[in-house]
Structures are given as C-alpha cells and as structure tokens.
Amino acid sequence: MTDDRICTPHKAIRGIADHLVDHLAELEPRSRLTRLARIWANRLGTPTPEQLDHSPGDGWTLRQLAFHLTGSTYYADAVGDPS
C-alpha cells in the first residue's frame, strides 16, 4: 500500500512498464501508439490458427484480445473529435 492506495502486483507491474515506456519515448521520440501498433502487428501477423486460439494462462486467447481491442473505442469516443 502506498499513499493509502492498494495495488495488485499486476497493477504495479503495469505502472512500472508504463513509466519505462514514457521514458523510452524521451530517448526515442517516436509515438507510443506507433510502437504499440508495431508490437500488435508483429504479434498478429504470423500466428497459426492454433496459436490464435491458445491462451498462455487463464486469460483470453490472442484472437479474443484482437476482437476485443478492435471494438474498444471507449477512450477515443470520450475525447471526441480532436479537430
């Protein structure tokens, strides 16, 4: 617990990872979204159907994640038209 907040180990790891990505952006001033898109494109570009339908643990399969993220526009919709 820090500052009266309780974090799960996974949330703490995500926070550290985000912090590292932010500092990486200072060293390599490319868009964070461009890097993330490249990672997803690499991950989704070569798997076999069996790999798409396999989960490395108890979570979603790669195919399920891809479909979930495709429909995930909540934050963009919340921002609205950026122009």
Residue pairs with C-beta under 8 A, 6 or more apart in sequence:
1 7
7 15
21 32
21 35
22 32
25 32
40 69
43 62
44 62
44 66
47 62
51 62
52 61
52 62
52 63
52 66
53 61
53 62
53 63
54 61
54 62
55 61
60 68
